[in-house]
Amino acid sequence: MDAPRLSEAVPANLTRELSSGGPLLLADLCHQVRTPLNGILGTLELLLENDLSDEAYELARVAYDSAVALHRVFEDDLTLVMRDSA
């Protein structure tokens, strides 16, 4: 299953609100993304501490590494947006 493109996943009205909504809207959006992402990372860390088959461990490790990469991209983009809006 292919993930939706960002332009398809983010409604146009939300894009407009983000560009004009200021730091409060951005802070709310950050919270809405960070909270589940941190839950995913924590759950995958716990999973990786268990006795898994080699295949299951590899799959969990790929998922964890992907979530870490997504977290980094999100934090980098957020830093840029916050700096540009200041």
ZIKAVEN-V831202 format. One record per pair of residues at least 4 apart in sequence whose C-alpha atoms are under 7 Angstrom apart, sorted by sequence separation. I is the first residue (numbers start at 1). J is the second residue. If there is no record, write none. Layout:
i=I j=J
i=I j=J
This chain:
i=4 j=8
i=5 j=9
i=6 j=10
i=10 j=14
i=11 j=15
i=12 j=16
i=13 j=17
i=14 j=18
i=15 j=19
i=16 j=20
i=17 j=21
i=18 j=22
i=21 j=25
i=22 j=26
i=23 j=27
i=24 j=28
i=25 j=29
i=26 j=30
i=27 j=31
i=28 j=32
i=29 j=33
i=30 j=34
i=31 j=35
i=33 j=37
i=34 j=38
i=35 j=39
i=36 j=40
i=37 j=41
i=38 j=42
i=39 j=43
i=40 j=44
i=41 j=45
i=42 j=46
i=43 j=47
i=44 j=48
i=45 j=49
i=46 j=50
i=52 j=56
i=53 j=57
i=54 j=58
i=55 j=59
i=56 j=60
i=57 j=61
i=58 j=62
i=59 j=63
i=60 j=64
i=61 j=65
i=62 j=66
i=63 j=67
i=64 j=68
i=65 j=69
i=66 j=70
i=67 j=71
i=68 j=72
i=69 j=73
i=70 j=74
i=71 j=75
i=72 j=76
i=73 j=77
i=74 j=78
i=75 j=79
i=76 j=80
i=77 j=81
i=78 j=82
i=79 j=83
i=80 j=84
i=81 j=85
i=82 j=86
i=4 j=9
i=10 j=15
i=52 j=57
i=18 j=25
i=18 j=26
i=48 j=57
i=48 j=60
i=44 j=60
i=44 j=64
i=41 j=64
i=41 j=67
